[in-house]
Amino acid sequence: MNGSVIFAESRLLVDADSVSYANADLLRRLNTAYEEVVALILGVDGLWQFDDTNYTDFPIGTTTLVNSQQDYTFAATHLEIEGVSVLDKDGIWKKLRPIDDKQLSVDPIEFQKTDGLPTYYDKQGRSILLYPAPDNGVSVTLASGLKVFFKRTADLFTQTQVDAASKEPGFASPFHVILAYKAALPYAQSYKKDRVPMIINEINRLEKGITKHYGRREQDRRKIMSMSGITFR
């Protein structure tokens, strides 16, 4: 279901047209719904990690390390940092261990304060803090020497993509119609209150389907009960 069809379905649900439900308002609500659905999927995703299929790259970013710089900022679209690695002087990627400054027995400023090969990272706001800060190419490779694995939000629609019917949502197609219902709901709450219960019920039904679908995508991995919980093989 492409963006143009979703627009048409949203308006049909509330007897609207492009005048009563303007493109700009519908696009904004479509993208809000899109991000909500991706957040739902990420919340139930297992070892097979979800990423919007409209992206043409993997959710991995690299940047250059700077001598003695501890703080590196990541994009707001990175919803969750899943791992950080640095490139050592021999060109080998070294995975860093996550740490929280509350775990430290000393002030963070005093923790691994001598520059070298980072071994830990901490997340604060939109920043990644490396411990220790990298040295000047003695222990690390500075150029493209920081790699971040992340989860990201949806690849949002533009009006051009909607008009051209050139793009579909980047999640399982049986559930694309949920975006139409979610985008129709605010309009119905203002102008078609009698349809609100029906729309909410359908959203709930589709969300349950999404949760079930993305919560059991690892059928090729056999779950085995153990004393410590569930393991995979």
Contacts in CASP RR format, 6 or more apart in sequence:
PFRMAT RR
TARGET T0000
AUTHOR 0000-0000-0000
METHOD contacts of the structure
MODEL  1
MNGSVIFAESRLLVDADSVSYANADLLRRLNTAYEEVVALILGVDGLWQF
DDTNYTDFPIGTTTLVNSQQDYTFAATHLEIEGVSVLDKDGIWKKLRPID
DKQLSVDPIEFQKTDGLPTYYDKQGRSILLYPAPDNGVSVTLASGLKVFF
KRTADLFTQTQVDAASKEPGFASPFHVILAYKAALPYAQSYKKDRVPMII
NEINRLEKGITKHYGRREQDRRKIMSMSGITFR
1 9 0 8 1.000
1 168 0 8 1.000
1 169 0 8 1.000
1 173 0 8 1.000
1 176 0 8 1.000
1 177 0 8 1.000
1 180 0 8 1.000
2 162 0 8 1.000
2 165 0 8 1.000
2 166 0 8 1.000
2 167 0 8 1.000
2 168 0 8 1.000
3 30 0 8 1.000
3 157 0 8 1.000
3 161 0 8 1.000
3 162 0 8 1.000
3 165 0 8 1.000
3 167 0 8 1.000
3 168 0 8 1.000
3 169 0 8 1.000
4 162 0 8 1.000
4 163 0 8 1.000
4 164 0 8 1.000
4 165 0 8 1.000
5 165 0 8 1.000
6 30 0 8 1.000
6 162 0 8 1.000
6 169 0 8 1.000
6 176 0 8 1.000
6 177 0 8 1.000
6 179 0 8 1.000
6 180 0 8 1.000
6 183 0 8 1.000
7 23 0 8 1.000
7 26 0 8 1.000
7 30 0 8 1.000
7 162 0 8 1.000
9 177 0 8 1.000
9 180 0 8 1.000
9 184 0 8 1.000
10 16 0 8 1.000
10 21 0 8 1.000
10 26 0 8 1.000
10 30 0 8 1.000
10 179 0 8 1.000
10 180 0 8 1.000
10 181 0 8 1.000
10 183 0 8 1.000
10 184 0 8 1.000
10 187 0 8 1.000
11 17 0 8 1.000
11 18 0 8 1.000
11 21 0 8 1.000
11 26 0 8 1.000
11 184 0 8 1.000
13 180 0 8 1.000
13 181 0 8 1.000
13 184 0 8 1.000
13 188 0 8 1.000
13 195 0 8 1.000
13 199 0 8 1.000
14 21 0 8 1.000
14 184 0 8 1.000
14 187 0 8 1.000
14 188 0 8 1.000
14 191 0 8 1.000
14 192 0 8 1.000
14 195 0 8 1.000
15 192 0 8 1.000
16 187 0 8 1.000
16 191 0 8 1.000
20 191 0 8 1.000
21 187 0 8 1.000
23 159 0 8 1.000
23 162 0 8 1.000
24 159 0 8 1.000
26 183 0 8 1.000
27 157 0 8 1.000
27 158 0 8 1.000
27 159 0 8 1.000
27 162 0 8 1.000
29 182 0 8 1.000
29 183 0 8 1.000
29 186 0 8 1.000
29 187 0 8 1.000
30 157 0 8 1.000
30 162 0 8 1.000
30 179 0 8 1.000
30 183 0 8 1.000
31 154 0 8 1.000
31 156 0 8 1.000
31 157 0 8 1.000
32 182 0 8 1.000
32 183 0 8 1.000
33 178 0 8 1.000
33 179 0 8 1.000
33 182 0 8 1.000
33 183 0 8 1.000
34 154 0 8 1.000
34 156 0 8 1.000
34 157 0 8 1.000
34 169 0 8 1.000
34 179 0 8 1.000
35 153 0 8 1.000
35 154 0 8 1.000
35 156 0 8 1.000
36 182 0 8 1.000
37 154 0 8 1.000
37 169 0 8 1.000
37 171 0 8 1.000
37 175 0 8 1.000
37 178 0 8 1.000
37 179 0 8 1.000
37 182 0 8 1.000
37 210 0 8 1.000
38 50 0 8 1.000
38 52 0 8 1.000
38 153 0 8 1.000
38 154 0 8 1.000
38 171 0 8 1.000
39 79 0 8 1.000
39 153 0 8 1.000
40 207 0 8 1.000
40 210 0 8 1.000
40 211 0 8 1.000
41 50 0 8 1.000
41 171 0 8 1.000
41 210 0 8 1.000
41 214 0 8 1.000
42 50 0 8 1.000
42 79 0 8 1.000
42 80 0 8 1.000
42 151 0 8 1.000
44 210 0 8 1.000
44 211 0 8 1.000
44 214 0 8 1.000
44 215 0 8 1.000
45 214 0 8 1.000
45 215 0 8 1.000
45 217 0 8 1.000
46 214 0 8 1.000
46 215 0 8 1.000
46 217 0 8 1.000
46 218 0 8 1.000
47 218 0 8 1.000
47 221 0 8 1.000
47 232 0 8 1.000
48 217 0 8 1.000
48 218 0 8 1.000
49 82 0 8 1.000
49 151 0 8 1.000
50 151 0 8 1.000
50 171 0 8 1.000
50 214 0 8 1.000
51 58 0 8 1.000
51 59 0 8 1.000
51 151 0 8 1.000
51 152 0 8 1.000
52 152 0 8 1.000
52 153 0 8 1.000
52 154 0 8 1.000
52 155 0 8 1.000
52 170 0 8 1.000
52 171 0 8 1.000
53 170 0 8 1.000
53 171 0 8 1.000
54 155 0 8 1.000
54 167 0 8 1.000
54 168 0 8 1.000
54 169 0 8 1.000
54 170 0 8 1.000
55 152 0 8 1.000
55 155 0 8 1.000
59 149 0 8 1.000
59 150 0 8 1.000
59 151 0 8 1.000
59 152 0 8 1.000
60 147 0 8 1.000
60 148 0 8 1.000
60 149 0 8 1.000
60 150 0 8 1.000
61 147 0 8 1.000
61 148 0 8 1.000
61 149 0 8 1.000
61 150 0 8 1.000
62 144 0 8 1.000
62 145 0 8 1.000
62 146 0 8 1.000
62 147 0 8 1.000
62 148 0 8 1.000
63 72 0 8 1.000
63 144 0 8 1.000
63 145 0 8 1.000
63 146 0 8 1.000
63 148 0 8 1.000
64 142 0 8 1.000
64 143 0 8 1.000
64 144 0 8 1.000
64 145 0 8 1.000
64 146 0 8 1.000
65 86 0 8 1.000
65 87 0 8 1.000
65 134 0 8 1.000
65 140 0 8 1.000
65 141 0 8 1.000
65 142 0 8 1.000
65 145 0 8 1.000
65 146 0 8 1.000
66 134 0 8 1.000
66 142 0 8 1.000
67 115 0 8 1.000
67 134 0 8 1.000
67 135 0 8 1.000
67 136 0 8 1.000
67 137 0 8 1.000
67 142 0 8 1.000
68 115 0 8 1.000
68 133 0 8 1.000
68 134 0 8 1.000
68 135 0 8 1.000
68 136 0 8 1.000
69 133 0 8 1.000
69 134 0 8 1.000
70 129 0 8 1.000
70 130 0 8 1.000
70 131 0 8 1.000
70 132 0 8 1.000
70 133 0 8 1.000
71 127 0 8 1.000
71 128 0 8 1.000
71 129 0 8 1.000
72 127 0 8 1.000
72 128 0 8 1.000
72 129 0 8 1.000
72 130 0 8 1.000
72 146 0 8 1.000
73 126 0 8 1.000
73 127 0 8 1.000
73 128 0 8 1.000
74 81 0 8 1.000
74 126 0 8 1.000
74 127 0 8 1.000
74 128 0 8 1.000
74 148 0 8 1.000
74 150 0 8 1.000
75 126 0 8 1.000
76 126 0 8 1.000
77 152 0 8 1.000
77 153 0 8 1.000
78 148 0 8 1.000
78 150 0 8 1.000
78 151 0 8 1.000
78 152 0 8 1.000
79 150 0 8 1.000
79 151 0 8 1.000
79 152 0 8 1.000
79 153 0 8 1.000
80 150 0 8 1.000
80 151 0 8 1.000
81 123 0 8 1.000
81 128 0 8 1.000
81 148 0 8 1.000
81 149 0 8 1.000
81 150 0 8 1.000
82 149 0 8 1.000
82 150 0 8 1.000
82 151 0 8 1.000
83 95 0 8 1.000
83 96 0 8 1.000
83 98 0 8 1.000
83 121 0 8 1.000
83 148 0 8 1.000
83 149 0 8 1.000
83 150 0 8 1.000
84 95 0 8 1.000
84 96 0 8 1.000
84 98 0 8 1.000
84 121 0 8 1.000
84 128 0 8 1.000
84 130 0 8 1.000
84 146 0 8 1.000
84 147 0 8 1.000
84 148 0 8 1.000
84 149 0 8 1.000
85 93 0 8 1.000
85 94 0 8 1.000
85 95 0 8 1.000
85 96 0 8 1.000
85 146 0 8 1.000
85 147 0 8 1.000
85 149 0 8 1.000
86 93 0 8 1.000
86 94 0 8 1.000
86 96 0 8 1.000
86 117 0 8 1.000
86 118 0 8 1.000
86 130 0 8 1.000
86 134 0 8 1.000
86 140 0 8 1.000
86 145 0 8 1.000
86 146 0 8 1.000
86 147 0 8 1.000
87 93 0 8 1.000
87 94 0 8 1.000
87 140 0 8 1.000
87 141 0 8 1.000
87 144 0 8 1.000
87 145 0 8 1.000
87 146 0 8 1.000
87 147 0 8 1.000
88 94 0 8 1.000
88 117 0 8 1.000
88 139 0 8 1.000
88 140 0 8 1.000
88 141 0 8 1.000
89 137 0 8 1.000
89 138 0 8 1.000
89 139 0 8 1.000
89 140 0 8 1.000
89 141 0 8 1.000
91 141 0 8 1.000
93 147 0 8 1.000
94 117 0 8 1.000
94 118 0 8 1.000
94 119 0 8 1.000
96 118 0 8 1.000
96 119 0 8 1.000
96 120 0 8 1.000
96 121 0 8 1.000
96 130 0 8 1.000
97 119 0 8 1.000
97 120 0 8 1.000
97 121 0 8 1.000
98 120 0 8 1.000
98 121 0 8 1.000
98 122 0 8 1.000
98 123 0 8 1.000
99 120 0 8 1.000
99 121 0 8 1.000
99 122 0 8 1.000
99 131 0 8 1.000
100 122 0 8 1.000
101 108 0 8 1.000
101 111 0 8 1.000
101 122 0 8 1.000
101 124 0 8 1.000
104 111 0 8 1.000
108 122 0 8 1.000
108 129 0 8 1.000
111 131 0 8 1.000
112 119 0 8 1.000
112 120 0 8 1.000
112 131 0 8 1.000
112 132 0 8 1.000
113 132 0 8 1.000
114 132 0 8 1.000
115 132 0 8 1.000
115 133 0 8 1.000
115 134 0 8 1.000
115 135 0 8 1.000
115 136 0 8 1.000
116 132 0 8 1.000
116 133 0 8 1.000
116 134 0 8 1.000
116 135 0 8 1.000
116 138 0 8 1.000
116 139 0 8 1.000
116 140 0 8 1.000
117 132 0 8 1.000
117 134 0 8 1.000
117 135 0 8 1.000
117 139 0 8 1.000
117 140 0 8 1.000
118 130 0 8 1.000
118 131 0 8 1.000
118 132 0 8 1.000
118 133 0 8 1.000
118 134 0 8 1.000
118 140 0 8 1.000
119 131 0 8 1.000
119 132 0 8 1.000
120 130 0 8 1.000
120 131 0 8 1.000
121 128 0 8 1.000
121 129 0 8 1.000
121 130 0 8 1.000
121 131 0 8 1.000
122 128 0 8 1.000
122 129 0 8 1.000
122 131 0 8 1.000
123 129 0 8 1.000
128 148 0 8 1.000
130 146 0 8 1.000
134 140 0 8 1.000
134 142 0 8 1.000
136 142 0 8 1.000
154 169 0 8 1.000
154 170 0 8 1.000
155 170 0 8 1.000
157 167 0 8 1.000
161 167 0 8 1.000
168 176 0 8 1.000
169 176 0 8 1.000
169 179 0 8 1.000
171 210 0 8 1.000
172 210 0 8 1.000
172 213 0 8 1.000
172 214 0 8 1.000
174 213 0 8 1.000
175 206 0 8 1.000
175 209 0 8 1.000
175 210 0 8 1.000
175 213 0 8 1.000
177 206 0 8 1.000
178 203 0 8 1.000
178 206 0 8 1.000
178 207 0 8 1.000
178 210 0 8 1.000
181 199 0 8 1.000
181 202 0 8 1.000
181 203 0 8 1.000
181 206 0 8 1.000
182 203 0 8 1.000
184 199 0 8 1.000
185 196 0 8 1.000
185 199 0 8 1.000
185 200 0 8 1.000
185 203 0 8 1.000
188 195 0 8 1.000
188 196 0 8 1.000
188 199 0 8 1.000
189 196 0 8 1.000
218 232 0 8 1.000
221 232 0 8 1.000
221 233 0 8 1.000
222 232 0 8 1.000
222 233 0 8 1.000
223 230 0 8 1.000
223 231 0 8 1.000
223 232 0 8 1.000
224 230 0 8 1.000
224 231 0 8 1.000
224 232 0 8 1.000
224 233 0 8 1.000
END
